[in-house]
Amino acid sequence: MITVAFAKGRTMEGVLPLWQRAALPVPTDLDESRALVFEEPSDTYGTVRFLLAKPADVPTYVSFGVADIGVVGKDVLYENPRDVYELLDLQAAACKLCVAGPPAEREKRPRRVATKYPRLADQYFRSQGESVELVGLSGSIELAAVIGLADRIFDLVQTGATLAANGLVVFDEVLDVSARLIANRSSYRLKKAAIDRITSGLKTALEGGWKA
C-alpha cells in the first residue's frame, strides 16, 4: 500500500489533472464525498490510500510516516520545515507570496502586518530592515487590510482578483510558489520502486508525455 497525503483546496485542484495525466489512481468520488480517507485499488501499486488534509498538516503526516508521500505547496514547506525528501516540483497551483496593502500605504513604513506565514514574514521584513508587529490570522487575510487591522498583508496571490476587488495592490513579490511532491525518508527507502514509479509518471506528464 502507498499512502498519499493531499493538501485540500487550491493545491489538490491544481495537481489532480496532472495526477490523472500520469495515469495514477484517483478515487472516483473524490470531489463528491466528505470523507477524508479514500482507498483506490491499483494493479500497479496494490492499494493507494489518500488522506485529504489541511495544507499545513501534510508535511507533518509525511514526516511522521503516516503518509508515504505528500502533495503540498512550497509555501508550507518554507513556513514549517520538516525532515522530508522533496522529490519534484509539480509546476501546478502556481502563485506568489506577496506583500500587499492599500495603495495609500505603499510609501509609508510598515507597522502591522497580517499573515498566515509568521516565520516567512518575519524573515522578509527583517531582511528589509523593518521591525513590524505580526498579526497571525487563518482566514481571509485581505480583510485585515480592508478594515485597518493591518497596513500590510503577507499572503499568497494567485490571480490578484481578490486584492483588486478589495482595493488592495501588490507592493512586493517575495517568493514563487508551486505544489511539490514530498516523501517520508523511511518510506522512500522501503518503497523506493513504487515511489520512483509515481515520480517518473508525473515527470512524464509534466513533459507532455502520457501513459494512458
C-alpha positions as CSV (number, residue, x, y, z in Angstrom):
1,M,0.0,0.0,0.0
2,I,1.1,3.6,-0.8
3,T,-0.4,6.3,1.3
4,V,-0.6,9.8,-0.2
5,A,-1.4,13.0,1.8
6,F,-3.0,15.6,-0.4
7,A,-3.4,19.3,0.6
8,K,-7.1,20.1,0.3
9,G,-8.2,23.1,-1.8
10,R,-6.2,25.0,-4.3
11,T,-3.3,22.6,-4.3
12,M,-5.3,19.5,-4.9
13,E,-7.4,21.1,-7.6
14,G,-4.3,22.2,-9.4
15,V,-2.5,18.9,-9.1
16,L,-5.3,16.4,-9.9
17,P,-5.3,17.0,-13.7
18,L,-1.5,16.2,-13.7
19,W,-2.1,13.2,-11.5
20,Q,-4.7,11.9,-13.9
21,R,-2.5,12.5,-17.0
22,A,0.2,10.4,-15.3
23,A,-2.4,7.6,-15.1
24,L,-2.1,7.4,-11.3
25,P,-5.1,6.1,-9.3
26,V,-7.7,8.6,-8.3
27,P,-10.8,7.9,-6.2
28,T,-13.9,8.3,-8.4
29,D,-15.9,10.1,-5.7
30,L,-13.1,12.4,-4.6
31,D,-15.0,15.6,-5.5
32,E,-18.4,14.5,-4.2
33,S,-17.7,12.8,-0.8
34,R,-17.0,14.5,2.5
35,A,-14.7,11.6,3.5
36,L,-11.1,12.4,4.4
37,V,-9.7,9.0,3.7
38,F,-10.1,7.1,0.4
39,E,-8.7,3.8,-0.8
40,E,-8.4,3.0,-4.5
41,P,-7.3,-0.4,-5.8
42,S,-4.5,-0.4,-8.3
43,D,-2.9,-3.2,-10.4
44,T,0.4,-1.4,-10.2
45,Y,0.5,-0.2,-6.6
46,G,-1.8,-2.6,-4.8
47,T,-4.0,-0.2,-2.9
48,V,-3.4,3.6,-2.9
49,R,-4.8,5.3,0.2
50,F,-5.5,9.1,0.0
51,L,-5.5,11.3,3.1
52,L,-7.1,14.8,2.5
53,A,-5.6,17.2,5.0
54,K,-5.1,20.9,5.6
55,P,-2.0,22.1,3.8
56,A,-0.1,22.9,6.9
57,D,-0.6,19.3,8.2
58,V,0.6,17.4,5.1
59,P,4.4,17.7,5.9
60,T,3.6,16.5,9.4
61,Y,1.8,13.4,8.2
62,V,4.7,12.6,5.8
63,S,7.5,13.3,8.2
64,F,5.9,11.0,10.9
65,G,5.3,8.3,8.3
66,V,1.5,8.3,8.4
67,A,1.8,9.1,4.7
68,D,4.5,7.8,2.4
69,I,4.3,10.7,0.1
70,G,2.5,14.0,0.0
71,V,1.5,16.9,-2.3
72,V,1.7,20.4,-0.8
73,G,2.6,23.9,-1.7
74,K,6.2,25.1,-1.3
75,D,5.0,27.9,0.9
76,V,4.0,25.4,3.6
77,L,7.5,23.7,3.3
78,Y,9.2,27.1,3.7
79,E,7.0,28.1,6.7
80,N,7.1,24.7,8.5
81,P,10.2,22.9,7.6
82,R,10.1,19.1,8.1
83,D,12.6,16.3,7.6
84,V,11.2,15.0,4.3
85,Y,12.5,14.5,0.8
86,E,11.3,17.0,-1.8
87,L,11.1,14.9,-4.9
88,L,9.5,17.0,-7.6
89,D,8.2,20.5,-8.5
90,L,4.8,19.7,-9.9
91,Q,4.5,23.1,-11.5
92,A,0.9,23.3,-10.6
93,A,-1.2,25.5,-8.2
94,A,1.3,28.3,-9.0
95,C,1.1,31.6,-7.1
96,K,3.3,34.2,-5.5
97,L,3.9,35.0,-1.8
98,C,3.5,38.8,-1.8
99,V,3.3,41.9,0.4
100,A,0.2,43.9,-0.4
101,G,-1.9,46.6,1.1
102,P,-4.0,49.8,0.4
103,P,-2.3,52.0,-2.3
104,A,-2.1,54.9,0.2
105,E,0.2,52.8,2.4
106,R,2.8,52.0,-0.3
107,E,5.3,54.8,0.6
108,K,4.8,54.5,4.4
109,R,6.8,52.4,6.7
110,P,5.1,49.2,7.6
111,R,3.8,48.9,11.1
112,R,1.5,46.0,11.5
113,V,1.3,43.0,9.1
114,A,-1.4,40.3,8.9
115,T,-0.3,36.9,7.7
116,K,-0.6,33.1,7.8
117,Y,3.1,32.9,7.5
118,P,4.7,34.5,10.6
119,R,8.1,32.8,10.1
120,L,8.5,33.9,6.5
121,A,7.1,37.3,7.1
122,D,9.5,37.9,10.0
123,Q,12.4,36.8,7.8
124,Y,11.3,39.1,4.9
125,F,10.8,42.3,7.0
126,R,14.0,41.8,8.9
127,S,15.8,41.5,5.6
128,Q,14.3,44.8,4.7
129,G,15.5,46.4,7.9
130,E,11.9,46.8,9.2
131,S,10.6,46.0,12.6
132,V,6.9,45.2,12.4
133,E,4.2,43.7,14.5
134,L,2.9,40.5,13.0
135,V,-0.8,39.5,13.4
136,G,-1.4,35.8,12.8
137,L,-4.7,35.0,11.0
138,S,-6.0,31.9,9.4
139,G,-9.0,33.3,7.4
140,S,-9.2,35.9,4.7
141,I,-6.0,37.9,5.2
142,E,-7.2,40.7,2.9
143,L,-9.9,41.7,5.4
144,A,-7.3,42.8,7.9
145,A,-6.0,45.5,5.5
146,V,-9.5,46.5,4.4
147,I,-10.8,47.2,7.9
148,G,-7.5,48.7,9.2
149,L,-6.3,46.0,11.4
150,A,-3.0,45.9,9.5
151,D,-1.4,48.3,6.9
152,R,0.2,45.3,5.1
153,I,-0.6,41.7,4.4
154,F,1.8,39.0,3.6
155,D,0.0,36.3,1.7
156,L,-0.3,34.1,-1.4
157,V,-1.6,35.8,-4.5
158,Q,-2.7,33.7,-7.5
159,T,-4.6,36.0,-9.9
160,G,-4.8,39.2,-7.9
161,A,-8.6,39.3,-8.4
162,T,-9.3,39.3,-4.6
163,L,-6.9,42.0,-4.0
164,A,-8.3,44.2,-6.7
165,A,-11.9,43.5,-5.5
166,N,-10.9,44.9,-2.1
167,G,-8.9,47.9,-3.3
168,L,-5.5,46.4,-2.5
169,V,-2.4,46.3,-4.6
170,V,0.9,44.2,-4.5
171,F,3.8,46.1,-3.0
172,D,6.4,43.3,-3.5
173,E,6.6,39.8,-4.8
174,V,8.6,37.7,-2.4
175,L,8.6,34.1,-3.5
176,D,7.3,31.9,-6.4
177,V,5.3,29.0,-5.0
178,S,4.0,25.8,-6.6
179,A,3.0,22.3,-5.5
180,R,5.7,19.8,-4.6
181,L,5.8,16.1,-4.2
182,I,7.5,15.1,-0.9
183,A,8.3,11.7,0.6
184,N,8.9,10.2,4.0
185,R,12.6,9.3,4.3
186,S,12.0,5.7,5.6
187,S,9.2,5.1,3.1
188,Y,11.5,6.2,0.3
189,R,13.9,3.5,1.2
190,L,11.4,0.8,1.8
191,K,9.0,1.6,-1.1
192,K,11.5,3.2,-3.4
193,A,10.4,1.3,-6.5
194,A,6.8,2.4,-6.2
195,I,7.6,6.0,-5.2
196,D,10.1,6.3,-8.1
197,R,7.4,5.0,-10.5
198,I,4.9,7.6,-9.3
199,T,7.6,10.4,-9.6
200,S,8.6,9.2,-13.1
201,G,4.9,9.2,-14.2
202,L,4.4,12.7,-13.0
203,K,7.6,13.8,-14.7
204,T,6.4,12.3,-18.0
205,A,3.1,14.0,-17.6
206,L,4.9,17.3,-17.0
207,E,6.9,16.9,-20.1
208,G,3.8,16.5,-22.2
209,G,4.0,12.8,-22.4
210,W,1.3,10.5,-21.3
211,K,1.0,6.9,-20.2
212,A,-2.7,6.2,-20.5
